[in-house]
Amino acid sequence: MGTVSDILRDKPGISIFSTLPNDSVLDATQLMIRYGVGALLVMEGENLLGIFTERDVLRRIVAERRNPLETSVADVMTRNVICCTLETSIDEARSVMKNRRIRHLPVLGPLGDVLGVISIGDLNAYHTSHQESTIHLLHEYLHGRA
């Protein structure tokens, strides 16, 4: 099985979407909608401070009836961010997401710098692609073409 590095390598476009801790929740959610993502990293310069997800919006804004224009991302973000590295196996990343009930994993480099983010959707796409390849090879083998 592959590693997180394989997913980031094959991922098209920008893989890091971020917001500032003092940005309003309204601004952050508008960014999420614009980019079609379910989470933003909360960054201050190169430092990862937290992650702001759709789940944070539901639990900490909507359910608590907070005003998204008057609430800063820092007030409602998830602070204890679970991360992985380029060498993390796909199976391990999937297990972490399943057991911790999270959908996004920031990927850190050797110096703690953020290299990207993988989502459960990225893992599913990778898995599906590799299953399709395996099925094709088995089909060819069964029909004597491989």
PAGUNU-455476 format. One record per residue (C-alpha): residue in one letter; x, y, z; residue number from 0. Coordinates in pm, whole numbers, plus 50000, padded with zeros to 5 digits. Layout:
REM residues N
<site resn="A" east="X" north="Y" up="Z" resi="NUM"/>
...
***
This chain:
REM residues 146
<site resn="M" east="50000" north="50000" up="50000" resi="0"/>
<site resn="G" east="50111" north="50354" up="49935" resi="1"/>
<site resn="T" east="50188" north="50648" up="50156" resi="2"/>
<site resn="V" east="50046" north="50995" up="50210" resi="3"/>
<site resn="S" east="50320" north="51119" up="49977" resi="4"/>
<site resn="D" east="50149" north="50931" up="49690" resi="5"/>
<site resn="I" east="49820" north="51109" up="49757" resi="6"/>
<site resn="L" east="49974" north="51456" up="49773" resi="7"/>
<site resn="R" east="50175" north="51390" up="49456" resi="8"/>
<site resn="D" east="49859" north="51298" up="49264" resi="9"/>
<site resn="K" east="49640" north="51569" up="49416" resi="10"/>
<site resn="P" east="49562" north="51841" up="49163" resi="11"/>
<site resn="G" east="49606" north="52209" up="49244" resi="12"/>
<site resn="I" east="49648" north="52370" up="49581" resi="13"/>
<site resn="S" east="49635" north="52134" up="49876" resi="14"/>
<site resn="I" east="49662" north="52396" up="50152" resi="15"/>
<site resn="F" east="49372" north="52627" up="50225" resi="16"/>
<site resn="S" east="49405" north="52842" up="50533" resi="17"/>
<site resn="T" east="49262" north="53127" up="50734" resi="18"/>
<site resn="L" east="49395" north="53355" up="51004" resi="19"/>
<site resn="P" east="49295" north="53313" up="51368" resi="20"/>
<site resn="N" east="49142" north="53662" up="51384" resi="21"/>
<site resn="D" east="48930" north="53618" up="51070" resi="22"/>
<site resn="S" east="48558" north="53599" up="51132" resi="23"/>
<site resn="V" east="48379" north="53267" up="51105" resi="24"/>
<site resn="L" east="48170" north="53420" up="50827" resi="25"/>
<site resn="D" east="48481" north="53503" up="50622" resi="26"/>
<site resn="A" east="48626" north="53157" up="50685" resi="27"/>
<site resn="T" east="48309" north="52975" up="50581" resi="28"/>
<site resn="Q" east="48290" north="53185" up="50266" resi="29"/>
<site resn="L" east="48645" north="53074" up="50183" resi="30"/>
<site resn="M" east="48545" north="52712" up="50241" resi="31"/>
<site resn="I" east="48254" north="52753" up="50001" resi="32"/>
<site resn="R" east="48465" north="52933" up="49740" resi="33"/>
<site resn="Y" east="48728" north="52658" up="49739" resi="34"/>
<site resn="G" east="48487" north="52369" up="49790" resi="35"/>
<site resn="V" east="48663" north="52239" up="50100" resi="36"/>
<site resn="G" east="48535" north="52115" up="50435" resi="37"/>
<site resn="A" east="48823" north="52249" up="50643" resi="38"/>
<site resn="L" east="49074" north="52532" up="50664" resi="39"/>
<site resn="L" east="49403" north="52526" up="50845" resi="40"/>
<site resn="V" east="49435" north="52811" up="51092" resi="41"/>
<site resn="M" east="49780" north="52953" up="51032" resi="42"/>
<site resn="E" east="49986" north="53236" up="51168" resi="43"/>
<site resn="G" east="50276" north="53270" up="50928" resi="44"/>
<site resn="E" east="50415" north="52919" up="50893" resi="45"/>
<site resn="N" east="50274" north="52806" up="51229" resi="46"/>
<site resn="L" east="49977" north="52570" up="51239" resi="47"/>
<site resn="L" east="49752" north="52687" up="51524" resi="48"/>
<site resn="G" east="49444" north="52478" up="51458" resi="49"/>
<site resn="I" east="49193" north="52355" up="51205" resi="50"/>
<site resn="F" east="48850" north="52497" up="51133" resi="51"/>
<site resn="T" east="48598" north="52247" up="50995" resi="52"/>
<site resn="E" east="48235" north="52222" up="50897" resi="53"/>
<site resn="R" east="48183" north="52030" up="51220" resi="54"/>
<site resn="D" east="48319" north="52329" up="51415" resi="55"/>
<site resn="V" east="48062" north="52551" up="51242" resi="56"/>
<site resn="L" east="47775" north="52320" up="51336" resi="57"/>
<site resn="R" east="47878" north="52251" up="51694" resi="58"/>
<site resn="R" east="48031" north="52581" up="51799" resi="59"/>
<site resn="I" east="47844" north="52837" up="51591" resi="60"/>
<site resn="V" east="47503" north="52706" up="51486" resi="61"/>
<site resn="A" east="47429" north="52492" up="51793" resi="62"/>
<site resn="E" east="47548" north="52764" up="52030" resi="63"/>
<site resn="R" east="47368" north="53037" up="51832" resi="64"/>
<site resn="R" east="47680" north="53248" up="51790" resi="65"/>
<site resn="N" east="47699" north="53527" up="51537" resi="66"/>
<site resn="P" east="47945" north="53416" up="51265" resi="67"/>
<site resn="L" east="48030" north="53776" up="51180" resi="68"/>
<site resn="E" east="48127" north="53857" up="51537" resi="69"/>
<site resn="T" east="48303" north="53530" up="51625" resi="70"/>
<site resn="S" east="48669" north="53480" up="51537" resi="71"/>
<site resn="V" east="48799" north="53152" up="51401" resi="72"/>
<site resn="A" east="49038" north="53130" up="51699" resi="73"/>
<site resn="D" east="48740" north="53114" up="51935" resi="74"/>
<site resn="V" east="48588" north="52805" up="51773" resi="75"/>
<site resn="M" east="48867" north="52619" up="51590" resi="76"/>
<site resn="T" east="48992" north="52276" up="51689" resi="77"/>
<site resn="R" east="49324" north="52333" up="51861" resi="78"/>
<site resn="N" east="49468" north="51984" up="51905" resi="79"/>
<site resn="V" east="49530" north="51906" up="51541" resi="80"/>
<site resn="I" east="49611" north="51548" up="51452" resi="81"/>
<site resn="C" east="49869" north="51540" up="51173" resi="82"/>
<site resn="C" east="50062" north="51290" up="50965" resi="83"/>
<site resn="T" east="50383" north="51287" up="50761" resi="84"/>
<site resn="L" east="50465" north="51203" up="50401" resi="85"/>
<site resn="E" east="50579" north="50858" up="50515" resi="86"/>
<site resn="T" east="50251" north="50774" up="50689" resi="87"/>
<site resn="S" east="50093" north="50474" up="50519" resi="88"/>
<site resn="I" east="49752" north="50506" up="50360" resi="89"/>
<site resn="D" east="49620" north="50237" up="50595" resi="90"/>
<site resn="E" east="49749" north="50422" up="50901" resi="91"/>
<site resn="A" east="49600" north="50753" up="50784" resi="92"/>
<site resn="R" east="49265" north="50582" up="50724" resi="93"/>
<site resn="S" east="49279" north="50418" up="51067" resi="94"/>
<site resn="V" east="49355" north="50750" up="51239" resi="95"/>
<site resn="M" east="49064" north="50919" up="51060" resi="96"/>
<site resn="K" east="48829" north="50635" up="51148" resi="97"/>
<site resn="N" east="48929" north="50602" up="51512" resi="98"/>
<site resn="R" east="48948" north="50976" up="51580" resi="99"/>
<site resn="R" east="48636" north="51048" up="51373" resi="100"/>
<site resn="I" east="48806" north="51318" up="51166" resi="101"/>
<site resn="R" east="48796" north="51390" up="50795" resi="102"/>
<site resn="H" east="49112" north="51594" up="50739" resi="103"/>
<site resn="L" east="49479" north="51536" up="50819" resi="104"/>
<site resn="P" east="49741" north="51805" up="50772" resi="105"/>
<site resn="V" east="50066" north="51665" up="50637" resi="106"/>
<site resn="L" east="50382" north="51791" up="50805" resi="107"/>
<site resn="G" east="50735" north="51794" up="50669" resi="108"/>
<site resn="P" east="51046" north="51702" up="50867" resi="109"/>
<site resn="L" east="51075" north="52053" up="51012" resi="110"/>
<site resn="G" east="50709" north="52068" up="51114" resi="111"/>
<site resn="D" east="50614" north="52273" up="50810" resi="112"/>
<site resn="V" east="50273" north="52214" up="50655" resi="113"/>
<site resn="L" east="50302" north="52042" up="50316" resi="114"/>
<site resn="G" east="49934" north="51982" up="50248" resi="115"/>
<site resn="V" east="49612" north="51832" up="50375" resi="116"/>
<site resn="I" east="49456" north="51500" up="50288" resi="117"/>
<site resn="S" east="49088" north="51425" up="50333" resi="118"/>
<site resn="I" east="48889" north="51107" up="50371" resi="119"/>
<site resn="G" east="48776" north="51171" up="50014" resi="120"/>
<site resn="D" east="49138" north="51167" up="49897" resi="121"/>
<site resn="L" east="49189" north="50833" up="50071" resi="122"/>
<site resn="N" east="48874" north="50690" up="49915" resi="123"/>
<site resn="A" east="48975" north="50810" up="49567" resi="124"/>
<site resn="Y" east="49322" north="50656" up="49606" resi="125"/>
<site resn="H" east="49174" north="50327" up="49727" resi="126"/>
<site resn="T" east="48919" north="50317" up="49443" resi="127"/>
<site resn="S" east="49184" north="50390" up="49181" resi="128"/>
<site resn="H" east="49403" north="50107" up="49306" resi="129"/>
<site resn="Q" east="49111" north="49866" up="49325" resi="130"/>
<site resn="E" east="49019" north="49948" up="48965" resi="131"/>
<site resn="S" east="49377" north="49878" up="48856" resi="132"/>
<site resn="T" east="49381" north="49546" up="49041" resi="133"/>
<site resn="I" east="49046" north="49443" up="48892" resi="134"/>
<site resn="H" east="49169" north="49531" up="48544" resi="135"/>
<site resn="L" east="49489" north="49327" up="48589" resi="136"/>
<site resn="L" east="49295" north="49030" up="48725" resi="137"/>
<site resn="H" east="49050" north="49052" up="48436" resi="138"/>
<site resn="E" east="49336" north="49054" up="48186" resi="139"/>
<site resn="Y" east="49501" north="48759" up="48362" resi="140"/>
<site resn="L" east="49179" north="48554" up="48362" resi="141"/>
<site resn="H" east="49134" north="48613" up="47991" resi="142"/>
<site resn="G" east="49496" north="48523" up="47914" resi="143"/>
<site resn="R" east="49601" north="48874" up="47810" resi="144"/>
<site resn="A" east="49844" north="48941" up="48090" resi="145"/>
***
